[in-house]
Each structure stands twice: as C-alpha cells, then as structure tokens.
Amino acid sequence: MGWIGETVDSIKSIKIRQLLTQAITLGMIVTSALIIWKTLMCVTGTESPVVVVLSESMEPGFQRGDVLFLHMTKEPIRAGEIVVFNVDGRDIPIVHRAIKVHERQNTGHVDVLTKGDNNDVDDIGLYADGQFWLHRQHIMGRAIGFLPYVGWMTIIMSEKPIVKYILIGALGLLVITSKD
Amino acid sequence: MHSFGYRANALLTFAVTILAFICAIASFSDNFSNQTPSAQIQILNINWFQKQPHGNDEVSLTLNITADLQSLFTWNTKQVFAFVAAEYKTSQNSLNQVSLWDAIIGEKEHAKFWIQISNKYRFIDQGHNLRGKDFNLTLHWHVMPKTGKMFADKIVMSGYRLPDAYR
C-alpha cells in the first residue's frame, strides 16, 4: 500500500519542465532506435535486416523463435542459399532454400525455385496461382547469420497481444515515476 | 542508485552484453578451422531421358555419392546441409543449377558417407537442350552454426555428359 501512495505522490509532484525533459529524453531514445534500424536497412540492402523464424519448415536447422540476419547484394541468387521471400498478396515472409536456379543469358534475369528443408515438396504450392518461379523482386534477402531463441519475445508479443500492452504499460509507468 | 531496480537493470544489461560477445567470439572462431572436405560422384545409370509433354527435357539418373565432410564440423556447428546440383549452360540460360539430392548431416560421425540413390528432385530443363549436354556435378555444403555467421562452399566435379538421344 505504501508503494501505491508513493506513486500517487510522485505523479502529483511532477512539474511541467521535468515532464517536458522526460518527454524529450523518451523521444531521443525512440529516435535513436529508429536511426539504428534505418542504418541497418541501408547497410544490409534489405527492408528487414532481421527476421524471426515462424514456422518449422526449416528444422532442424532453424527452429521457431530463431532470429536470422539478412543481407542482399546485386549478386544473383545461387542454389543452396537460404532466401527470405514474400509471395504476392501475402505479407508473411517465408524462409526457405533455393534448390533450382535458371539464369538467362544477357538479361541476367533469374528464375528460382525454393523448398523448405523439412518439407517434402517444393514451394510451387506456396507461390501465387500460375507462378512457377520466384524472381528477384520477390526476394527480400539472403540469410547470412543466425541467433537462436532471441526471437521468442516477438512471437509471444504477436500471438498474445496482452503481453505487449502489459509491457508498454509497465514501461510507461516506469518513465513517469522515475525521478531522473 | 542502489535500489533493486537499478541493480537488476545493470545486471541484465551486463548479462546480455556478455552473451552477445560470447556468441560473436564463437562465430569468429569458425574462421580458424582447417577444412579439407572431399567427395566423389559417379553416375551409375541414366534411367530414362525424355521430352515431357510440356516441352521440357527431363532425365532420371542413379548416382553414387561418396563424401567425407567430417572436417567441416567445429564445436560451433549445428548441422551441415549438403546437396548435389547439376550445373550446365544452354543457349537460353547462362547458368542452370538443378539440385538432385540433399541431406542434413547432424553429427560428425554421419558426415563420412557413401550413398547410391536415384535423384531426389526432378532434373527438368527449361526447354529441350539436354541431349548431348556436358554438365558439372557440384557438391555444395552449407554449414549452419549454433550461433553466428553461416558459411558455404562447394566442390565442382566436371566431365559428365548426357546421352545424345532420348531413351
């Protein structure tokens, strides 16, 4: 009960200048996180330099909750590379391996067929109707590095939104009640 | 400055930093491993070689694959993904890579193997250019680490040729 009393007292005693300083500090933290994220996007050449593995189609190599670091260069896709792609009309990125590559003479256009390591069939069933190959514009990046388990926070927060709200609420309370 | 909250925060930050540092070092140590993989592939038989109704050539082969990939395993290796791809050029395509067989090797003991199988994935061309075609069989491997950077390499074996006529 004493803690609640203290919290109410500290909320009552906030002055305007202190509030503004705290708001600016918060804004700085959020902005620098955004700057780091955008810089990463530039350096790695992809729109999402880090993805979380959501399905079991690449087990035992990648489990659900693992984090993949992506990189995209002008080099054409080659067989065996692990690519992350979006199918037209669906917004969940898929992480699978390229098993067939056909590169055209002269134009350098590349047709790619992918398959998850743990799947029995290739991904033709996942592509859009009438699409048999992936092209460069579908591919977001190549996986070049990996960290296990780190992605579970993201999965928990997206599957149980209540956790997200509790976390943001607690952080907000902490910011308001801290004296510095 | 000495409340529980501050101490817990400092401890957590320190723990995460040390963890990230250890993961980076583990990944970096993979650069120092001495890797000497070896492989041999033999085509035992061309089972059949047809032009399919959709106009593309397809061939079915029986392969004999011998490989020793044990030296690729380090303490930071989770698995090695090995696959054999047929690589060839046609007048339309500057490069074709068709994966014929793959395997996930989870342990060092299984990395030295001999296997005789027909192709796991269909060897279909874009077009009908395969008659009399010279091609390479390449054994690729992708090492997936326990943490950190993944790396890949390959051994190219050339000198294979498809028959001049369908059968």
Contacts between the chains, C-beta under 8 A, distances in Angstrom:
chain1	res1	chain2	res2	distance
A	60	B	78	7.7
A	60	B	79	6.3
A	60	B	104	6.9
A	60	B	106	6.7
A	61	B	78	6.7
A	61	B	79	5.5
A	61	B	81	6.8
A	61	B	104	7.2
A	61	B	144	4.5
A	62	B	144	7.8
A	78	B	97	6.5
A	79	B	83	7.5
A	79	B	85	5.0
A	79	B	97	3.9
A	79	B	98	7.8
A	79	B	99	5.7
A	79	B	140	6.9
A	80	B	81	7.6
A	80	B	83	6.1
A	80	B	85	7.4
A	80	B	99	7.6
A	80	B	140	4.6
A	80	B	142	5.6
A	80	B	152	6.2
A	80	B	154	8.0
A	81	B	152	7.7
A	82	B	142	7.5
A	82	B	150	7.6
A	97	B	81	7.5
A	99	B	83	7.5
A	99	B	98	8.0
A	99	B	99	4.0
A	99	B	102	7.5
A	99	B	121	6.3
A	100	B	97	6.7
A	100	B	98	5.2
A	100	B	99	6.2
A	100	B	121	7.7
A	101	B	95	7.0
A	101	B	96	7.1
A	101	B	97	4.3
A	102	B	93	5.1
A	102	B	95	7.6
A	102	B	96	5.1
A	102	B	97	7.9
A	102	B	126	5.1
A	103	B	93	5.9
A	103	B	94	5.3
A	103	B	95	4.4
A	103	B	96	7.5
A	104	B	92	6.8
A	104	B	93	5.7
A	104	B	94	6.9
A	105	B	91	7.4
A	105	B	92	6.5
A	105	B	93	6.4
A	105	B	94	4.6
A	106	B	94	7.8
A	108	B	94	7.9
A	111	B	126	7.3
A	117	B	81	6.6
A	117	B	102	7.8
A	117	B	104	6.3
A	122	B	121	7.5
A	143	B	150	6.8
A	144	B	149	6.4
A	144	B	150	6.2
A	145	B	27	7.4
A	145	B	148	5.8
A	145	B	149	4.7
A	145	B	150	6.4
A	146	B	144	7.1
A	146	B	145	7.0
A	146	B	147	7.0
A	146	B	148	7.1
A	146	B	150	6.4
A	147	B	23	6.5
A	147	B	147	5.7
A	147	B	148	7.7
A	148	B	146	7.0
A	148	B	147	6.3
